[in-house]
Amino acid sequence: MSYRLNWTSEAEVTFNQNLEYLSKEWNPVVLNQFLDRVEEVLEKIKSNPKLYPMHRPQERVYKCVIHERIVLYFKIVGDDVIDLLTFWNTYQDPGELEV
């Protein structure tokens, strides 16, 4: 079974913020490695989201480490739909994480 991924506005914003940071502070090789890793993870999530640990079981929110500093949170919202919630940078205050 393959799930359909729905990018929430929060996921789009935080993904783009991370891309902007990487493009300013790192070289293109690091940026491309990040993009490749995101693509790889999204394919795995589409085919088997339960590979990743639950962050909030009662809400069906999962946690996927993209990089040691970036974590993707996503939620299974239907039989074949997954909402990508946020690309959380671990340098941020964990008290502000709302997933």
Contacts in CASP RR format, 6 or more apart in sequence:
PFRMAT RR
TARGET T0000
AUTHOR 0000-0000-0000
METHOD contacts of the structure
MODEL  1
MSYRLNWTSEAEVTFNQNLEYLSKEWNPVVLNQFLDRVEEVLEKIKSNPK
LYPMHRPQERVYKCVIHERIVLYFKIVGDDVIDLLTFWNTYQDPGELEV
1 47 0 8 1.000
1 80 0 8 1.000
2 46 0 8 1.000
2 47 0 8 1.000
2 80 0 8 1.000
3 45 0 8 1.000
3 46 0 8 1.000
3 47 0 8 1.000
3 49 0 8 1.000
3 76 0 8 1.000
3 80 0 8 1.000
3 81 0 8 1.000
3 82 0 8 1.000
4 46 0 8 1.000
4 80 0 8 1.000
4 81 0 8 1.000
4 82 0 8 1.000
5 42 0 8 1.000
5 45 0 8 1.000
5 46 0 8 1.000
5 82 0 8 1.000
5 84 0 8 1.000
6 77 0 8 1.000
6 81 0 8 1.000
6 82 0 8 1.000
6 83 0 8 1.000
6 84 0 8 1.000
7 15 0 8 1.000
7 84 0 8 1.000
8 83 0 8 1.000
8 84 0 8 1.000
8 85 0 8 1.000
8 86 0 8 1.000
10 85 0 8 1.000
10 86 0 8 1.000
11 72 0 8 1.000
11 83 0 8 1.000
11 84 0 8 1.000
11 85 0 8 1.000
11 86 0 8 1.000
11 87 0 8 1.000
14 86 0 8 1.000
14 87 0 8 1.000
14 88 0 8 1.000
14 89 0 8 1.000
15 38 0 8 1.000
15 87 0 8 1.000
17 87 0 8 1.000
17 89 0 8 1.000
18 34 0 8 1.000
18 70 0 8 1.000
18 87 0 8 1.000
18 89 0 8 1.000
19 31 0 8 1.000
19 34 0 8 1.000
19 35 0 8 1.000
21 89 0 8 1.000
22 30 0 8 1.000
22 31 0 8 1.000
22 34 0 8 1.000
23 31 0 8 1.000
34 66 0 8 1.000
34 67 0 8 1.000
34 70 0 8 1.000
37 66 0 8 1.000
37 67 0 8 1.000
38 66 0 8 1.000
38 72 0 8 1.000
41 64 0 8 1.000
41 66 0 8 1.000
41 72 0 8 1.000
44 51 0 8 1.000
45 51 0 8 1.000
45 52 0 8 1.000
45 64 0 8 1.000
45 74 0 8 1.000
45 82 0 8 1.000
46 82 0 8 1.000
49 62 0 8 1.000
49 74 0 8 1.000
49 76 0 8 1.000
49 82 0 8 1.000
50 62 0 8 1.000
52 62 0 8 1.000
52 63 0 8 1.000
52 64 0 8 1.000
53 62 0 8 1.000
53 63 0 8 1.000
54 60 0 8 1.000
54 61 0 8 1.000
54 62 0 8 1.000
54 63 0 8 1.000
55 61 0 8 1.000
55 62 0 8 1.000
55 63 0 8 1.000
55 73 0 8 1.000
55 99 0 8 1.000
56 99 0 8 1.000
59 75 0 8 1.000
60 75 0 8 1.000
60 76 0 8 1.000
60 77 0 8 1.000
61 73 0 8 1.000
61 74 0 8 1.000
61 75 0 8 1.000
61 85 0 8 1.000
61 99 0 8 1.000
62 73 0 8 1.000
62 74 0 8 1.000
62 75 0 8 1.000
62 76 0 8 1.000
63 71 0 8 1.000
63 72 0 8 1.000
63 73 0 8 1.000
64 71 0 8 1.000
64 72 0 8 1.000
64 73 0 8 1.000
64 74 0 8 1.000
65 71 0 8 1.000
65 72 0 8 1.000
66 72 0 8 1.000
66 87 0 8 1.000
68 90 0 8 1.000
69 89 0 8 1.000
69 90 0 8 1.000
69 91 0 8 1.000
70 87 0 8 1.000
70 88 0 8 1.000
70 89 0 8 1.000
70 90 0 8 1.000
71 87 0 8 1.000
71 88 0 8 1.000
71 90 0 8 1.000
72 84 0 8 1.000
72 85 0 8 1.000
72 86 0 8 1.000
72 87 0 8 1.000
72 88 0 8 1.000
73 85 0 8 1.000
73 86 0 8 1.000
73 88 0 8 1.000
73 97 0 8 1.000
73 99 0 8 1.000
74 82 0 8 1.000
74 83 0 8 1.000
74 84 0 8 1.000
74 85 0 8 1.000
75 82 0 8 1.000
75 83 0 8 1.000
75 85 0 8 1.000
75 99 0 8 1.000
76 82 0 8 1.000
77 83 0 8 1.000
85 99 0 8 1.000
86 97 0 8 1.000
86 99 0 8 1.000
88 97 0 8 1.000
88 99 0 8 1.000
END
